[in-house]
Amino acid sequence: MGNSALKAHLETAQKTGVFQLTGKGLTEFPEELQKLTSNLRTIDLSNNKIELLPPLIGKFSFLKSLVLNNNKLTVLPEELCRLKKLETLHLNGNHLRQLPAAFGQLSALKTLNLSGNQLRTVPTQLCGLRHLDVVDLSKNQIQNVPDSVGELQAIELNLNQNQISQISVQISHCPRLKVLRLEENCLELSMLPQSILSDSQISLLAVEGNLFEIKKLRELEGYDKLQRRSLRDFVLVVCIPGKKS
């Protein structure tokens, strides 16, 4: 990519607060962006070949959205965790095996997408994020869901297409969890905590493509309670005064 083209993108970003440069074969994070650390609210560098995110990423103190889908990232720098205003982080289709130890310092984070990486467990760092709404960990290599998941504040947790065979009963204690997606894993019905059905906030449970028939799930004690929660939440969504269903 020529310098003149990059300069044009930088000039636009200075005016709009949005820097978007996708599918250009970039192998490095553009150092020229450090001139705009106080301007940028959004950076989108998806569909490139970036292998490393430099420490200077921590200087973008006003950044709200960072999108780095489909690159070649294997690690994230600790400096990323300084972005106190970051609300959206998309890292689909990289090669990440873990998150920085200080990841829980991203206190404003609401949406985290880590689909298609190489994670082997649900990162414990996520449990310190009090404003987290949606977590997508689908298409990783996760084999079990640990006890720490009980502290997760997310409303939706997507664990589809992993290798999960065990789930801690603590998942039933997630205070805000409404949607749990577990499709295409390695779960036996006996390994699915019954408390998810009878004693949780979950109202949408997606478990197709595991090692049991869905009709067997419907026969379990507590399934009727899941159905009632599902109906209740559906009514709340479509019947809000002034809204059309």
C-alpha positions as CSV (number, residue, x, y, z in Angstrom):
1,M,0.0,0.0,0.0
2,G,1.4,3.4,-1.0
3,N,2.2,6.2,1.4
4,S,-0.2,8.5,-0.4
5,A,-3.1,6.1,0.2
6,L,-2.2,5.7,3.8
7,K,-1.9,9.4,4.2
8,A,-5.4,9.8,2.8
9,H,-6.8,7.3,5.3
10,L,-5.0,9.1,8.2
11,E,-6.5,12.4,7.1
12,T,-10.0,10.9,7.1
13,A,-9.4,9.3,10.5
14,Q,-8.3,12.6,12.0
15,K,-11.7,14.1,11.0
16,T,-14.0,11.2,11.7
17,G,-12.2,9.4,14.6
18,V,-12.5,6.1,12.6
19,F,-9.5,4.4,11.0
20,Q,-10.5,1.5,8.8
21,L,-8.0,-0.3,6.6
22,T,-9.1,-3.9,5.9
23,G,-7.9,-6.5,3.5
24,K,-4.8,-4.7,2.4
25,G,-2.2,-7.4,3.3
26,L,-0.7,-5.3,6.2
27,T,1.9,-7.3,8.1
28,E,2.3,-4.7,10.9
29,F,0.2,-2.3,12.9
30,P,0.6,1.1,11.1
31,E,3.0,3.1,13.3
32,E,1.7,6.3,11.7
33,L,-1.5,5.9,13.8
34,Q,0.4,7.0,16.9
35,K,-0.1,10.6,15.6
36,L,-3.9,10.1,16.2
37,T,-3.8,8.6,19.8
38,S,-6.1,11.4,21.0
39,N,-8.4,11.3,18.0
40,L,-9.4,7.7,17.3
41,R,-12.5,6.1,18.7
42,T,-12.5,3.1,16.3
43,I,-9.7,1.1,14.7
44,D,-10.6,-1.7,12.2
45,L,-7.6,-3.6,10.7
46,S,-9.5,-6.8,9.9
47,N,-8.5,-9.3,7.2
48,N,-4.8,-8.4,7.1
49,K,-1.7,-10.4,8.1
50,I,-0.7,-8.6,11.3
51,E,1.3,-10.8,13.7
52,L,2.0,-8.5,16.6
53,L,0.1,-5.7,18.2
54,P,2.7,-3.1,19.4
55,P,2.9,-1.6,22.9
56,L,1.8,1.8,21.5
57,I,-1.8,0.4,21.3
58,G,-2.0,1.3,25.0
59,K,-1.7,5.0,24.1
60,F,-5.1,5.2,22.4
61,S,-6.9,6.3,25.5
62,F,-10.1,7.3,23.8
63,L,-10.6,4.1,21.8
64,K,-14.0,2.5,22.1
65,S,-13.8,-0.1,19.4
66,L,-10.9,-2.3,18.2
67,V,-11.5,-4.8,15.4
68,L,-8.7,-7.1,14.4
69,N,-10.6,-10.1,12.9
70,N,-8.7,-12.5,10.7
71,N,-5.1,-11.6,11.3
72,K,-2.2,-13.7,12.6
73,L,-2.0,-12.6,16.2
74,T,-0.6,-15.1,18.6
75,V,-0.4,-12.9,21.7
76,L,-1.8,-9.6,23.0
77,P,0.4,-7.0,24.7
78,E,-0.3,-6.1,28.3
79,E,-0.5,-2.5,27.1
80,L,-3.8,-3.3,25.5
81,C,-5.3,-3.5,29.0
82,R,-4.8,0.3,29.5
83,L,-7.7,1.1,27.2
84,K,-10.1,2.1,29.9
85,K,-12.8,3.3,27.4
86,L,-12.7,0.2,25.2
87,E,-16.2,-1.2,24.8
88,T,-15.9,-3.5,21.8
89,L,-13.0,-5.9,21.0
90,H,-13.2,-8.2,18.0
91,L,-10.4,-10.8,17.5
92,N,-12.0,-13.5,15.5
93,G,-9.9,-15.8,13.4
94,N,-6.5,-15.3,15.0
95,H,-4.1,-17.7,16.8
96,L,-4.5,-16.6,20.4
97,R,-4.0,-19.2,23.2
98,Q,-4.5,-16.9,26.2
99,L,-5.3,-13.4,27.3
100,P,-3.0,-10.9,29.1
101,A,-3.0,-11.3,32.9
102,A,-4.3,-7.7,33.2
103,F,-7.2,-8.2,30.8
104,G,-9.6,-7.7,33.6
105,Q,-8.6,-4.0,33.7
106,L,-10.6,-3.3,30.5
107,S,-13.4,-2.1,32.8
108,A,-15.6,-0.6,30.1
109,L,-15.7,-3.7,27.8
110,K,-19.2,-4.8,26.8
111,T,-18.6,-7.1,23.7
112,L,-15.7,-9.5,23.3
113,N,-15.4,-11.8,20.3
114,L,-12.7,-14.4,20.3
115,S,-14.2,-16.9,17.9
116,G,-11.8,-19.1,15.9
117,N,-8.7,-18.9,18.1
118,Q,-6.8,-21.5,20.0
119,L,-8.1,-21.0,23.6
120,R,-8.2,-24.2,25.7
121,T,-10.3,-22.8,28.6
122,V,-12.6,-20.0,29.5
123,P,-10.2,-17.2,30.5
124,T,-10.6,-16.4,34.2
125,Q,-9.7,-12.7,33.4
126,L,-13.2,-12.3,32.0
127,C,-14.8,-12.7,35.4
128,G,-13.6,-9.3,36.6
129,L,-15.4,-7.4,33.8
130,R,-18.5,-6.0,35.3
131,H,-20.0,-4.5,32.2
132,L,-19.5,-7.4,29.8
133,D,-22.6,-8.3,27.9
134,V,-21.6,-10.7,25.1
135,V,-18.7,-13.1,25.0
136,D,-18.1,-15.3,21.9
137,L,-15.6,-18.1,22.5
138,S,-16.9,-20.3,19.7
139,K,-14.6,-22.4,17.5
140,N,-11.8,-22.7,19.9
141,Q,-10.3,-25.8,21.6
142,I,-12.0,-25.4,25.0
143,Q,-12.5,-28.8,26.8
144,N,-14.0,-27.8,30.1
145,V,-15.8,-24.8,31.7
146,P,-14.1,-24.1,35.1
147,D,-15.6,-23.1,38.5
148,S,-14.6,-19.5,37.9
149,V,-17.3,-19.1,35.3
150,G,-19.8,-18.6,38.1
151,E,-18.5,-15.0,38.5
152,L,-19.0,-14.1,34.8
153,Q,-21.2,-11.1,34.4
154,A,-22.1,-11.7,30.7
155,I,-25.7,-11.9,29.4
156,E,-24.7,-14.1,26.5
157,L,-21.9,-16.7,26.4
158,N,-21.2,-18.5,23.1
159,L,-19.2,-21.8,23.4
160,N,-20.4,-23.4,20.2
161,Q,-18.0,-25.7,18.3
162,N,-15.5,-26.4,21.0
163,Q,-14.5,-29.7,22.6
164,I,-16.3,-29.3,25.9
165,S,-17.1,-32.4,27.8
166,Q,-17.4,-31.0,31.3
167,I,-19.1,-27.9,32.7
168,S,-18.9,-26.6,36.3
169,V,-22.2,-26.4,38.1
170,Q,-21.1,-22.9,39.0
171,I,-22.3,-21.7,35.6
172,S,-25.8,-21.8,37.1
173,H,-24.7,-19.0,39.5
174,C,-23.9,-16.4,36.7
175,P,-26.0,-13.5,37.8
176,R,-26.9,-12.1,34.4
177,L,-26.5,-15.0,32.0
178,K,-29.6,-15.4,29.8
179,V,-28.2,-17.1,26.7
180,L,-25.8,-20.1,26.8
181,R,-24.7,-21.6,23.5
182,L,-23.1,-25.1,23.7
183,E,-23.8,-26.5,20.2
184,E,-21.5,-29.0,18.6
185,N,-19.4,-30.0,21.6
186,C,-18.7,-33.3,23.3
187,L,-21.2,-33.2,26.1
188,E,-22.9,-36.3,27.5
189,L,-26.3,-35.5,29.0
190,S,-25.0,-36.5,32.4
191,M,-22.3,-33.8,32.2
192,L,-24.8,-31.0,31.7
193,P,-25.5,-29.5,35.2
194,Q,-29.2,-30.0,35.9
195,S,-29.1,-26.7,37.9
196,I,-28.9,-24.9,34.5
197,L,-32.5,-26.0,34.0
198,S,-33.9,-25.6,37.5
199,D,-31.8,-23.0,39.2
200,S,-30.3,-20.4,36.9
201,Q,-31.2,-17.2,35.0
202,I,-30.6,-18.9,31.6
203,S,-33.7,-18.8,29.3
204,L,-32.1,-19.8,26.0
205,L,-30.0,-23.0,26.1
206,A,-28.7,-24.2,22.8
207,V,-27.2,-27.7,22.9
208,E,-27.8,-29.3,19.6
209,G,-25.0,-31.4,18.1
210,N,-23.7,-33.0,21.4
211,L,-23.7,-36.6,22.5
212,F,-27.3,-36.9,23.4
213,E,-30.7,-36.5,21.8
214,I,-32.6,-33.2,22.6
215,K,-35.7,-35.2,23.5
216,K,-33.8,-36.7,26.4
217,L,-33.0,-33.2,27.7
218,R,-36.7,-32.4,27.6
219,E,-37.4,-35.3,29.9
220,L,-35.1,-34.0,32.7
221,E,-36.5,-32.6,35.9
222,G,-36.3,-28.8,35.7
223,Y,-36.8,-28.5,32.0
224,D,-40.2,-27.0,32.5
225,K,-38.6,-24.2,34.5
226,L,-36.3,-23.4,31.6
227,Q,-39.3,-23.2,29.3
228,R,-41.1,-20.8,31.7
229,R,-38.1,-18.5,31.8
230,S,-37.8,-18.7,28.0
231,L,-41.5,-17.7,27.6
232,R,-41.1,-14.9,30.2
233,D,-38.1,-13.3,28.6
234,F,-39.7,-13.6,25.1
235,V,-42.8,-11.7,26.4
236,L,-40.5,-9.1,27.9
237,V,-38.8,-8.6,24.6
238,V,-41.7,-8.4,22.3
239,C,-44.3,-6.7,24.5
240,I,-42.4,-3.6,25.7
241,P,-44.9,-0.7,25.5
242,G,-44.4,1.4,22.4
243,K,-42.5,-1.4,20.6
244,K,-43.7,-3.5,17.7
245,S,-43.1,-7.3,17.8
